[in-house]
Amino acid sequence: MQKRSFLVLVGATIVLVAAALFAVLSGERAASPAARDERVFPDLANRLGNLAWMRLSHGATRIDFAAIGGSWVLIEKGNYPAASGKMRRLLLGLGGLALVEPKTARPELLGRLDLDDPSNGKSTLITLRDPTGNNVAELIVGKRRPDRFGGGNDGVYVRRPGQDRAWLARGTLDLADDLTGWLDRRILDIAPSRIAAVTLSGGDGAALVLRRDAPGGRFAVADPPEDTSFKPDPALAEAAGALAGLDLDDVKPEADLTIPESGAATAEYATFDGLTIRLRLLTHGSADWVAIAASGSGAAESDAKAINDRVARWSYAIPAARAKLLRTRLADLVEPAKGS
């Protein structure tokens, strides 16, 4: 009899605990139902073109953006362009965010939804201001709930600063945790098929020149040493692809990290249509950095100007694999002797 009473007591305790958790995490119904399914920021969609500044605060991280000339830039990166598509999705997502279901209003439970104090590093505080410095929108964002409402409709937990009431909102907010996640990472995208010649020079001045006569042709080493056997054609062509989809790992204003004109390794690419791109390389810290300049003739003149307008003031950290291609030496292309 005592055992049966104990089991009944345990069962009742489990039911009460489950009910309490349900009340906490699936909504405290004392919240006003009139607020549900309303836009978090009803007027924001109409004010996106008049924003001047945004900050994302997450733990010790502060990421500041400014709207300059109709484009968003990262202030901490010397006003380098932000990823326009990502910025647009975030701002449109904020404008379309709708409150669906009230959640806990107990401060000690907000951490379960990643909605505690943003300085603790779980939640993210988003602040938007207009050109006069006035706040347009401010919101604390917590855990995401992918496909919470079905049909690809995501959910996210949010609350307003100064309020303890948490809400499940309908919408998608993609928030990168680091600065580089917000940068426009693409530097160059020169298809290998355009490349006619590649000249790679080490800091010692020794140069490797690879050329071909027509698009789709085979690259050959210019003025090769006698009796030298080279690796197969794909190995000779590999360096020509170094500028295809070249993305940055980091970026600094050229004034903060200057790569010298002399003494640095260089890589020069000439295309069949008259475009020339020259890169200077420097190892700084644990990263490989490049400075880029372009020139062009004929139809490629406008291409060169567009590239220079984008890259001229910057030094870029690039992936190690790309830097290795830009530093290819003659010895890297020589076929090892059999038996060695």
N, C-alpha and C positions, 0 to 999 in steps of 0.2 A: 504493500500500500504506500509506504514511504517512497519507494522507487517511482511508482506511478505519479505521485504528487510532484516529485522532483522533475520528472519529464514534462509534466504539464506546465510547471513554472518556467522551465527552460524554453519551451515552445512559445509561451506568452511573451517572454523577454525578447526572443528573436523577432516576433511580430512587431512589438513596440519599437525596437531599434530600427527595423526596416521602414516602419511608418515615419519615424523621425527623420531618417535619411532622405526618404522620398519628399517630405515636406521641405527639407532644406535645399535639396539639389534640383527638384523638379518644379519648385515654385511655391512661394508663400502667398496664398490666395488673398491676403489682406491688401495686396497691391491693387490699385485702381484698374479694372479691366478696360476702362475707356482709353487707357494709354497704349493698349496693345495694337499691333499692326500699324502704328503710326511711324512716320519717318523720324529718325533720330534728329536729323537736321533738315527740316522741311524746305528751307530756302537755299540750301547749299548748292544744289544742282544749278541754280540760276546765278551763282556768284563765283563759279570756278574760274571764270576769266578775269576776276578782279582780286585774286589772291596774290600776296607778295612774299609770304614767309611761312615755312612749316618746320616744326621740330618733332622728332621722335625721341622720347626719353625712355630708356630701358636700362635699369640698373645704373651703372656708372657711365653708360654710353649716351652721348647726346649727338644726334645727327640733325644738322640744320640745313635747310634748303632755302634758296631764294629764287624768285621768278624774275628773270632778267631778259628783256627783249622777247617775251612770249615763251621762253623756255626755262625749265627748272635746272638749277645747278647746285652742287654740293659746296657749301661754304668752307667746310673743313678741308676740302681738297682744292683750295685756291679757285673756287668757282668753276670746277670742271663739270661738264654736262652730266646730268643725271639720265638714267635710262628712261626715255620718254614714255615708252609703252607701260612700264611698271608704274611710273608716276600717274599716268592717266587712269590705270586700273584702280589704283588706291583711291584717288580723288573721286572717281565715279562710284566706287564701292562705298565710300563714306556718304556720298549724296543719296545713294539708294538704300542705305541701311535702314531696316524697319524693326521696331520692337515687337516681339511676338509673345514672350512668356516671362512673367516676373520670376526671379529666383531669390536666393537668400538676401536678407538685409542685415545679417549678423556679421559684424566686422571680422570676428575670429574665424569665420568660415569662408571668407572671400578667397583665401589662398588656394582652396580646392578648385576654384575656377580660374586660377591664375589672374585674379583681379585684386590682389592685395596692393600695397603701396608700390608704385612703379620703381621707386628707388631700390626695392628689394630684388629687382631683376627678372621677375616672372611676367608681370604685365607691361604694357607699353602705353605711355601717354602720348596722344597725338594732339598737337596744337596748331591751328591755322590762324593766320592774321591777314588783314587787308593792308593796303598801302599806308593807311594812317596809323597802323600799329594796334588796331583794335582786334580783339579775338573774334573770329568768325565761327570757329568750332573748336571744341575741346572734348576729348573722350578717352577713357581708359579701356584698353582692349585686352582680353584674356584668351582663354583656350578657343581653338577653332573646332568646329564640328562638321567635317566634310560630309556632304550629301545628307545633312541632318533632316532636310525636308523633302528628300527624294528628287529625282529628275535633275540631279546636278546642282540643286540649290543648297548651298552651305549655310551653316549657322556659326555664330561666334558669340561668346559671352562678353558683355560690355557693362560699364557703369559710368555715370557722370562724375567728374571730380567734385569732391565735397559731399557726395551722397554715398550711402552704403548699399542702396538697393542695386542688386545685380539683375541683368536681363539677358535672356537668350534672344539674339537678334538674327534676322534673316539677311544674309549677304556674305560677301567674300572680301576679306582684307588680308592681303599678302604683305607681311611685314618682315623684311630681312633684318637680321640682328647686327650686321656689320656694315661699315661704310662702303666697302667694295661691292657689296650686294646691290647697292643703289646706283653705281656708276654705269654710264654707257660704255661697256667694255670693249666694243669692237674698235680697233685702231685702223686696220687696213684689211682689204679683201681683194687681192690681186690674184686672179686665176692663174695657175701654172701654165695654162695654154697660151697666155699672153707673153710669157717670158722668152726673150731671145738670147740674153746673155746675163751671166752672173759673175761678179768679180768680188772675191772674198779676200780681204787683206788682214793679216795679223798685226799686232802692235809693233812687230819687228819689221814691217814693210813687205814681208814675203806675201805674194799674191797668187791666188788660184783663180783662173778664168775658165768658165764653162760656157760654150756657145753652141748654137744650132742654127741652121739656115732657114727653117720654116716651122710654123706651128705644127705640132705633132711629130716633128723630127727628133732625132736622137741627140742628146747633149754629148759633147766631146770636150776633153781637156785641151785648151789651147797650148801650143808649144810644149808637148809632153816630153819628158826625158826619154832618151832612146832606150829601147829594150825594156819598156815598162808595161806591165799588164794591169789593166784596170778592172775594177769590179763590174758586174753586169749593169746594163743600162738603167734599171730602176734606181740603183745606188747613185749614179751620176746625175739623175734627174731630181733626186730628193731635195736638194737645197733650193730648187726652183719653186717648191711649194711652201717655203717658209712664210710667205706673206699672204697666203690664202686663209681667210678667217682668222687673222691674227688678233687675239684678244689680250687685254692688259690684265695683270695681276694687281697692279697698283699704279699710281700716277702721282707726280709732283710737278709743281711749276718749275720750268727750266732754271729760274733764278735760284731755286732751293737745291737743285741737283744738276749742276752743269757738267756735260760730257765734253771733254776737250776736242778740238778739231785735230790736233796732232797727238800722236802717241797712242791713240785708241784704235782698237780693231774696227774695221769698216766692212760693210756689205753694200754693194751697188747692184741694182736690178734694172735692166733695160728691156722695155717691151717692144714688140714688133710695130706698135702704132706710135712710138715716139715718146713714151713716158719713161723717166728715169727716177728711181727712188734710191736715196742714199741713207744708210743707217750707221750711226756711230754707237759702239758698244762699250759698256763699262760694268764691271762687277763691283757692286756696292753692298756691303753687308753680306747677306746670304742670297741676294737676288741679282739677276742680270737686267741691266737697264739699257734702253736705247733712246737716242734722239733721232728724229726723222726729218728729212727735207726732200722735196720733190721738185722736178723741173720737167718741162715738156715742150714739144714743138708740134705745130700743126693741130690736129684734132685733140691731141693730148694736153695742149696748153691749159685748157679749162679744167681738165682732171687734176693737173698739178696744182693749180690755184686752189681748188676745193680741198685737196689733201693738206696743203700748207695752212690754209685757213683753220683747219681743224687741229693739226698736230704741232704747229710751229712753236708754241709757247710751253711745250710740255716734255718731260722725260718720263718714259714708261718702263715699269717692270714687266717683263714678259716671261712666259713659261720656260723652264730650263730646256725642254726639248727643242723649242724654237731657237733659243740662243745657241744651242749646240749646232744646229744646221747653219746658222749665220757664221759660225766659227769653223766651218769645215775646212780642213787643210788637205793638201795634195796627198799626204801619207794616209789620210782616212779613206781615200778612193783607190789606193793601190791594192791589187790582189795579192794576198800573202803567198809567198813561195810555197810550193807543195812540200809537205813534210815539216813545215815550220810550225 
